[in-house]
């Protein structure tokens, strides 16, 4: 059983990566239903938290059926990080996660997210301060390094473990790569081989099929796999990987009925959590992913992203179910 501190997360946990504008409670509920073992909130600005910004505070919303769950924060100022850790603890997640991996320019330019990969000493100091500020298990998500010449992740893993983190998730790219090219898990595997490392190491990057999940699990010896982009519009990736691990067989892709039901559930929960206007608006980015690969879906998508009311969108989704037979279902997601 893999443990983050005293928190049990499964024999070989599949984790949902924290993704801005994606991993909110409506989406997390779908992933949990499909077998995700551990989930994280969208990342939360510590400056927003300590200033009581509504958007930041709303991201603290967690529900009992999501557990175990981690709340992820990002920032670059020690005092703000420490104060934010205290606020997070009041929300009662199982884990507090620090984001040292976001490559987006507006985060990086403040030396937060992956920006701190340019100053490993500061990364370690901030982490130690957060660990001392909370009784929650603290974990970190980061990347291999800032660029090809600064892949210091082996050193980083040891130093962060030494200051008290309880697990480390590593995306197999540098900040300079953003999300381009192929994720390199070689250094992740080396960290697992390091006899000094005793905390769980979770690999992240490019896991988009049960076959690849199994291959990387066996090749690199990680304690679990974190899945991000492959889950967007496709929460079934968790059940498919688990089934393949257990049986060696591939499940058939979800039916058009399952896809429609998931999109409806996602929209319904989005409206409940965010209100009708924002719930409808922010769901628009997901529809393409739910029905990727269906021939002629573009015309339906146009309707889904222009209709303003949930009732009209539900009608369009039902039209999609009526229109497509299982013979037309895409073979891959």
Protein Blocks (a to p, Z undefined) as FASTA:
>chain_A
ZZehjacebjbdcdddddehklgmklmmmmmmnopabdcdddddfklmmnopaklmmmmp
ccfklpccddddddjbfklmmmmmmmmmmnopabdcddfkbfbfklmmnopajllmmmmk
lmmmmmmmmmmmpcbdcdddddfbfblmlccklmmmmmmmmnopabdcddfbdfklomgc
jddfklmmmmmmpmkbmbdcddeehiabfklmmmmmmmnopabdcdfklmgoplmlmmmm
mmmmmnopacddddfklmmmmmmmmmmmmmmmnojklmmmmmmmmmmmmmgoiahklmmm
mmmmmpfbfklmmmmmmmmmmmpcfklpcfbZZ
